[in-house]
Amino acid sequence: MSSRDIILGRVRRALGGPPGAPTTYDTDIDRDYLHEHGDRTTTQTVELLAVNLADYRANVHRCTAGELEATVARLLAEHGSRSVAIPGGLHEEWLAQTALTRVADDAQCTPAALDHVDSVVTACSVAIAETGTIVLDGSPDQGRRRITLIPDHHICVVRVPDQVVSSVPQALERLDRTRPLTWISGPSATSDIELDRVEGVHGPRTLEVILLSG
């Protein structure tokens, strides 16, 4: 099978193709790779996520459901935030202990308006332990991609262990590939210019991940 066959197979698959068209991409590619590296318990998987998030310079916090409101309020206060963007489907009680100006994720929430918003609080779709990655899929409690790319401070709540998987293949099994997926591994950063790391170029300069248990 040539590269040409693979590419055309992908095109046929994307377009739907005529009845009986070959499905090269789905059937002729070997997919016997490991779906998880190692044999970890659920607790060990969550710990690996925390370690890799921190390695990517995300700030990791742990709390129970009863502590979440206070934790979110504390992180917003420590950042000095005066306003916060919130997805339409975010649990209102998460912000119950803060009186910051709320910016709703609606038609008025333009990139220009978001440039003046200090923080954003969202949930997530799945978190990948082996890569320290948080994935957002645009669900109501995560909002549109723009609200997590423009504000300088992102607080993301991950329910553990329910939303934590070990590997990328396991994450893909949970995700809907037709949704707008945003993959976040630490705060936005680049080292393109003379290998000097600069944070906050393509998204939030500060990423706070709350591992919510209970």
C-alpha angles and dihedrals in degrees: 000000000000130000087252091059091050093050094047089048090055091049092051090049093049093047095043092241126217120300111283095019113151116263097211096160094053102041111025103051118091110240101175093120120130115276091201134020110226132351110279133170120235091258092051091050091054090048091051089052091053092049094049093045089054091046087059088052096254115144108241122205131178127207144147126246090263091054098045099092092052092044093053091046091049094050092049091049093047090052090051093237121175098179135029133196115224131190115237094247098046115126105260093214090065088075096035094115098051130073097197120141107271120219112200122218097244141115091290090057096092125168089254091053092046090054087072095048115102103203145006129209121202144156121231140229100225140343123217116215100195093055101028089236131154117202124204120192104187095259117158093267091050103041131198120333094249095067091060096044104049109043112080096228126052124188111192123186118211119190109222132244096355097064097038123097130174103232148019094253090055090049092051090055089060099041129086104230091204091066125087100264122198115193114201123190105175127315118328111279143158136189096187096122112069090324091285109145113233119183128206097034100119100019144337117357090209125044119190116190118194114200101208118201131179 
